[in-house]
């Protein structure tokens, strides 16, 4: 689900926490080596609810892993947005320098900026996704 987090941020963060869980605390992040993703450059977003195609700016996003899901954060035209979903609603495809991730009904196509960091992140993402699937 795509939401604008720059308005009524606390309420939106509660909504994200209900679906994806709270952010990992610092001790857990260090112990399990759970860090955010590297920066990715957005090429396209589908469905285009925010008229993204009309813009020529360079827009980057980061992914945050949470206990029950994943959150994609980016800034566009001075506003902050988040796309979030549970692990079972998340799929990705990576080839050459292109990374395509589908979270719920949104598909974000992006360019990989750092391959080594990307592979580390994907490894940790799959590990957390498998752990959450095993808990069900």
N, C-alpha and C positions, 0 to 999 in steps of 0.2 A: 504494500500500500504506500502511495506517495503522499507525504504530508509536508506542509510548510511549517518548519520549526521556529522560524524567527518571530512568529506571533504566538503568544500564549505557550511559551516553551515548556513550562512545568507540566501543564496538562498533556501536552504532546509526548513528553518524556514518560509520563505515567502510562500512557497508551502503549508506547513502545515496550516498556517494562512488563506490562501484562502479557504481551504476545511473545517477546523474545527473552525475557528475564532481565535481571539487573546486570549492569556492567560488572565484570570481574574486578575484585579489589586488587590493590597493588601487590600484596603478598602472593595472591593466587597467580597473578600474571607472571611474576618473577619465578615462582616455584614451577609452574607448568609451561613457562616460556610462551605465553599467549600474548602476542602483541598485535597491534593493528596491521592492516595491509600497507604495502607501499602505495605511492600515488599512481593513479591511473588517469589517463586523459580520455575524457568522454568524446566519442565519435557520434553516437546517436542514442536516443531513448525512445522506446516504443511501449505503449501509446504516448504520443507527444501531447500531454495535457498542459504543458507550460510553454508552448510555442518555441521549442528548443531549436528547431531547424532553421529559424530565421536569424540565428545568432552566429557570428563568426569568431567569438571569443574563445580562448583556451580555457576549458573548464575541467578541473580535476576532482576526483572523488577518492575517499578512503572507505574501507570496510571495517566494521567493528564486529568481532565475534562475541557472542553472548551465550549463556548456558543453553538456551532453547532455540536460538536463531541467529540471524545476521542483520546488521543495519548498515546501509550505504548512505554516507553523508556527502553533500556537495553544496556549493554556493553558486547561485545564478542570479544575475541582475540585483545584487545587494540583498538577496534573500537566501536563507538557509533552508535546505530541503533534506528529507530523509525518506528512503525507501526501505521498508523492513518486512521481514517474514520469518517464519519458522524454518528449520533445516529441511523438513520434508517438502517445503514449497520452493526450495532453492536448487537450481541447476546451473551448471556452467560448462563452457567449452572454451578451450584455449588452443590456439594454433599460431605458429610463427610469432608475430608481435601483437596479435589481436586476442583480447579476452572478452568473452561475451557471457554475461551472467543474467539469469532470469530469477527474479524474486517475486513470488506471487504472480501477478499479471503483467509485470514490467520487465522489459528486456533492455539491458544497458550494454551497448557495444563500446569497447574502449581499447586504447592502445597501451601496451605494457611499457612502462618506463624503465624498470629494473628487473631483469629476468631472474636473477638469483633470489632476490627478496620475494618475487612473485611465487617461485617454486616452494620456498619455505612457508609462505602464507597458505598456499593451496594444501600442502601437507598437513598443516595444523587444522585447517578448515575441515578436511576430510576426516581427520582424527576425531574432532569434536562432533561432527555429523554422525559418525559411526557410534560414538558413545551415547549420543542422545537417542539414536534409533534402538540401541540395545536396552535402554532404560524403559522403553515402551513395552 
